[in-house]
Amino acid sequence: MKKLFILLLCVLIPQTKAKCDEGMWLPLLIDRLNIETMQKMGLKLSAEEIYSVNSSSLKDAIVSFNGYCTGEIISEKGLLLTNHHCGYGAIQNHSSVENDYLGNGFWAKSHEEEMPNEGLFVDFLIKMNNVSAEVLDSIDYSTPEKVREELINERIKAIQERETQDSHYWSEVKSFFGGSEYYVFIYERYNDVRLVGTPPESIGKFGGDTDNWMWPRHTGDFALFRVYMSPDGGPAEYSENNIPLVPKHHLPISLDGVNEGDFTMVLGYPGGTDRYLSSFGVNSATSLYNPNVVKVREEKLNILNKYMRADRALNIMYASKKARISNYWKYYIGQTKGLKRLGIYEKKQGLEARFSDFIALTDLNKSIYGTVLSDIKAAQIELDKTTLPRIYLNEAAWGGPSFIKLARRSEKLIKAIKGENDSLLLVAIDNFKDEVTKSFKEYDKAVDQEIFVKMMEMYHNNVPKEQLPKIIKKMAEKYKGDFQKWGKNIYSKSIFVDKKKMMNFFKNPSAKLIEKDPCYKIQKSILDNYFNEIVPKRRAPQKSIQIAERLLIDGLRKMSPEKVFYPNANFTMRLTYGSVGKYRPSNAVLFDYATTLDGVMEKWDNENPEFIVPEKLVELYKTGDYGEYANQNGDINVCFISNNDITGGNSGSPVINQNGHLVGCAFDGNWEAMSGDIAFEHELQRTISVDARYILFIIDKFAGASNIIEELTLVKSESLE
């Protein structure tokens, strides 16, 4: 039953200037490093109420969603909120032309209607601890690198085993500050996660690629799942006997919304930042890596768009794959522009100049840090020589035609066929059948063939000839540069591009048949070339940069002992805090902090698939039937921005107000600050979130899913003048 709490509050004087604190902080340390600042900004909670091992706290409502996003528990029955784009693959898997949940949405009216998702899991953080002293015991600047690695690896293994012995938990030890600190994280995993509700794409992806990374935004980017546990209360694989999770904590949802200057914090699992990247690394990103990744992805998107616009079945089939490609296609465009526009290369050079001055202060500094910058520079030059084959391996081969991965994964089957163990062979066949099923789930032969042709042509034309796989050089000569002819040939002969042929293969599995297959030969030549020829050339410079960056970060921390440093993101739980606020993206332009449904209607264009508005939403807009979810002006807010510090992996993270209540669900960053993974920009960095009231409005008024609303804890404040 829905719980509605009314809070009586004294009227507060609103802050008009957005405040923030750069950094993605470990919740374990906020009591020592951050809580005083957070409370001065408006937080009403204690550090113990945010992170605690011994009692219920906010961290107990936050999950790592399938290892790449964040989710939060919002009811006493294990209901989970995350982004639509985080649940996109699961939604797609349940969709078909007959049951088009991507296009029409889905709302379970009962637990029995909730749909299981094979392979989908969530992890709850049980606790984290600093184990730096144990991992780094007796290791100093003079310890040989090989000895250092061996000692650290042995100790990490021992810690992980010790922390999870005689339990169902799993653990990992992660390095921070380049390997200067180490923390252990203990998790509990739940594998029964079911789809509860999703708006149609016209809401969940409103704006599509056009609005991706942009503000103002009008996207209802959310989806609902439910975590299930075994009848005895523990994690379990999917079973009809499982029951909804009883969480340690769930987030109440605020009906108050947000105003400019309001305190906000985000708890989630940011994937990766590179805030200590050198000027040499920045130059490599803007001039070499980013533009070439963009170029390859753009060609793949052109092909997918052509086919997807012409066929709804193909649109559904390739929706998730296209989303994965397009997201970072646009990201790298924006990052390059941002790094250049904000002069990050020059700022890094300035920091390195000050670091050089610090090195020169003492003989000890010279002995420890004297070659750090020159080592990074030399190593980056060497790495850049093999960056193009690395990009084309990842983007044009492994991320290109489907058969590359499938053919590579057949090698385990080859070994089993050549062996003499029948039981192992049966296991290998079953495992490879699963790979075949996955490979042909998002597959159309004509689409895949066109991608193959374009990717091989680009591979040949852009990678230095001496670094090309032999098969590409050989086929370019054989077909006289006609890659269409090459594609037509292999797609007519190979078993790896035809599901029927592949299934017939299992009637009489043959290692010889696989090894003679043209697609198998292509993947083997491409991947063997990379691992045997390219990777060995990258090992030494990569190791050199790793060591030098560890020393660089160590030196920077000693150079500025008064400054509190934070570690790069690495898919561990972090807290960031800031406030709601507008920003100026460029001269004479001021962006407000919130959008409303008016903006959806302004963008409405049913001739453009990215800006379709459902008829029901139009009706609700015309009648103004927003219920208790309307703002103080009687409008319905859609999205808002805050200056919280987030990155990929934070998608789906809760935006939490000063009282610990959910006010939004983070789903994006802003275009002007795409350089943020490398350099945080206080005046520009913004987190884009869907307003919690819009989520409730869509669930209640649009979908009519009152059963979902009833299990939520809704909170509304009343001010006393």
Salt bridges, closest charged atoms under 4 A:
GLU22 OE1 - HIS682 NE2 3.33
GLU36 OE2 - LYS40 NZ 3.48
ASP60 OD1 - LYS59 NZ 2.89
GLU76 OE1 - LYS3 NZ 3.20
ASP100 OD2 - ARG312 NH2 3.01
GLU114 OE2 - HIS111 ND1 3.27
GLU114 OE2 - ARG226 NE 2.95
ASP123 OD1 - ARG189 NE 2.83
GLU134 OE2 - ARG162 NH1 2.82
GLU145 OE2 - LYS543 NZ 3.72
GLU145 OE1 - ARG550 NH2 3.05
GLU149 OE2 - LYS543 NZ 1.85
GLU163 OE1 - LYS127 NZ 3.93
GLU163 OE2 - ARG162 NH2 3.40
GLU172 OE2 - LYS174 NZ 3.95
GLU181 OE2 - ARG557 NH2 2.87
GLU188 OE2 - HIS168 NE2 2.48
ASP192 OD2 - ARG194 NH2 2.77
GLU201 OE1 - ARG312 NH2 3.62
ASP209 OD2 - LYS322 NZ 3.81
ASP211 OD2 - LYS603 NZ 2.77
ASP221 OD2 - HIS85 ND1 2.74
GLU260 OE1 - LYS582 NZ 3.64
ASP363 OD1 - LYS366 NZ 3.95
GLU382 OE2 - LYS385 NZ 2.87
GLU395 OE1 - ARG297 NE 2.90
GLU395 OE1 - LYS300 NZ 3.51
GLU411 OE2 - ARG408 NH1 3.64
GLU411 OE2 - LYS524 NZ 3.92
GLU435 OE1 - ARG409 NH1 3.43
GLU442 OE1 - ARG324 NH2 3.47
GLU450 OE2 - LYS306 NZ 2.74
GLU457 OE1 - LYS454 NZ 3.34
ASP498 OD2 - LYS445 NZ 3.43
GLU515 OE2 - LYS418 NZ 2.79
ASP528 OD1 - ARG408 NH1 3.20
ASP528 OD2 - LYS524 NZ 3.08
ASP554 OD1 - LYS558 NZ 2.90
ASP625 OD1 - LYS701 NZ 3.30
GLU628 OE2 - LYS2 NZ 3.35
ASP645 OD1 - ARG275 NH2 2.74
ASP668 OD2 - ARG217 NH1 2.60
GLU681 OE2 - LYS347 NZ 3.54
ASP691 OD2 - ARG693 NH2 3.07
GLU711 OE2 - ARG226 NH2 2.92
